[in-house]
């Protein structure tokens, strides 16, 4: 796995959760959106934890670009908010 793929995956996960928040904030409720929310939320929750660990290991192991560090930080913030929402 190279750095550009990790950047794309990290931003995709963050954008997915931002879109979920926007859908909830604006109270958009359609059947199709509900189906996709049910199908994709648990895999994205697992993926954000896995790719956060992979990203942190990659940051400490290889040469890093600024955009990669930003994507890992955004993913870490997303993980804290997502996992923290279960306890608030």
C-alpha positions in Angstrom: 0.0 0.0 0.0 1.5 3.3 -1.0 1.0 6.8 0.4 -1.4 8.1 -2.3 -3.8 5.2 -1.8 -3.8 5.7 2.0 -4.5 9.4 1.5 -7.4 8.6 -0.8 -8.8 6.0 1.6 -8.4 8.4 4.6 -10.2 11.2 2.9 -13.0 8.9 1.7 -13.7 7.7 5.2 -13.7 11.2 6.6 -16.0 12.5 3.8 -18.4 9.5 4.4 -18.8 10.5 8.0 -19.2 14.2 7.2 -21.9 13.3 4.7 -23.6 11.1 7.4 -23.5 14.0 9.8 -24.9 16.4 7.2 -27.7 14.0 6.4 -28.6 13.8 10.0 -28.3 17.6 10.6 -30.6 18.5 7.7 -33.0 15.6 8.5 -32.8 14.1 5.0 -34.6 10.8 5.3 -35.2 8.7 2.2 -35.3 4.9 1.8 -32.3 4.8 -0.5 -30.1 6.9 1.9 -31.2 4.7 4.8 -30.2 1.5 2.9 -26.7 2.9 2.2 -26.3 4.1 5.8 -27.2 0.6 7.1 -24.9 -1.2 4.6 -21.9 1.1 4.8 -21.6 2.5 8.4 -20.3 -0.6 10.2 -17.6 -1.4 7.5 -16.6 2.3 7.5 -16.3 2.3 11.3 -14.1 -0.8 11.2 -12.1 0.7 8.3 -11.4 4.0 10.0 -9.9 2.2 13.0 -7.8 -0.1 10.8 -6.6 2.6 8.5 -5.8 4.9 11.5 -3.5 2.2 12.8 -1.9 1.6 9.4 -1.6 5.4 8.9 0.1 5.9 12.2 2.6 3.0 11.5 3.2 4.5 8.1 3.9 8.0 9.5 6.6 6.6 11.8 8.1 4.3 9.3 8.5 6.1 6.0 9.0 9.5 4.5 5.8 11.4 4.8 4.2 14.2 2.8 2.2 17.0 4.5 -1.1 16.0 2.9 -0.6 12.5 4.3 -0.1 13.8 7.8 -3.2 15.9 7.4 -5.3 13.0 6.2 -4.2 10.9 9.2 -5.0 13.7 11.6 -8.4 14.2 10.1 -9.0 10.4 10.4 -7.9 10.5 14.0 -10.3 13.3 14.7 -13.1 11.4 12.9 -12.3 8.2 15.0 -12.5 10.2 18.3 -15.8 11.8 17.3 -17.3 8.5 16.0 -16.2 6.3 18.9 -16.9 9.1 21.4 -20.4 9.5 20.2 -21.2 6.0 21.5 -20.4 7.2 25.0 -21.8 10.7 25.0 
